[in-house]
Amino acid sequence: MHPPLTLENHPLCKDVVIALKRCHRDNPWARAWGACNEQKWALDDCLKKQKLFKFRANHAKAKAQQDRLRRRVEKYGHATTNGQFKG
């Protein structure tokens, strides 16, 4: 099962999504018997690559935020003492 195939949500897989939709349009009954399996497998591979790409981008962003927070704590010290704001 794949997520809804909107082109805005899957910019890296645009060509593969269009190919699968075209196959489904051209083979409305035969797709139940595997007429569009090649396009479906290509879509699955592309969605996995897109998910990995997004994961790496989000991971890099989170790492940068953690580094920024770590530098701030090193510079100014901890923001709380025993749960109370130090100010």
N, C-alpha and C positions, 0 to 999 in steps of 0.2 A: 504494500500500500504506500502511496506517495502523498505528499501534501498537495493542497490545491495548486494547480499549475498556472499561476498568474505570472506573466512575464516580468512584472515589477519586483516580485519576490525572489526571482531566480535569474538575475542578470547574467551570471556566468553560464547558465544552461539554456539560454534563449533558443539557440538553433535546435537543440535536442528536444525541447518542449514543443516547438513548432512541428518538428518531424513526427513526434508521437501523436499530436493532435491531428495532423494531416492523415496519418495512417488510420486513426480511429474514424475519421470522417470518410475516408475512401473504403474502409472495410467494416461497416457497422456490425455485421453479424460474424464475420470471420475472425474478428479480434478475440472472441470467446474461445476460439480453437488455436490461438497462438500466432495469428497473422502479424501481430505487432510486437512480438517478443524481442526482436533485435533492438527496436527503438526503446522499449521498456528497460532493457538491460543497460543500454547506453545512458538512459535517464538516471537509473539507479547509480551508476558509476559517477555521473556528473554531479548528482546531488550529494554524494559522499565527499567528492572533492570540494564542492562549495561549502559544505559543513565544516570540513577541515580548515579551509581558507578563513572562514568566519571565526572559528575557534582560535586560530593562531592570531588573528587581528585583535580579538577581544582579550586574549591572554597577554599580548604585548601591551595593550592599553592598561590592563589591570596591573601588570608588572611596573609600568611607569608610575601609576598612582601610588603603589606600595613604596616605590623608591622615593617619591616626592614626600610621602608621609614620614618615611624613615629619616630622611634628611631634616625635615621640620622638627621631629622629636629630638634628634641629635643636637640641633641648633638651639631650640627653646626649652628642651626638657619635656617631661610628661605633662599633659594637660590636666590630669586629675591626681589628687592625693586622697586615698581612702574613699574614693567615689565622689569627693567634693571638688568642684572646679577651682583651680588655683588662680586663674586670672592673671 
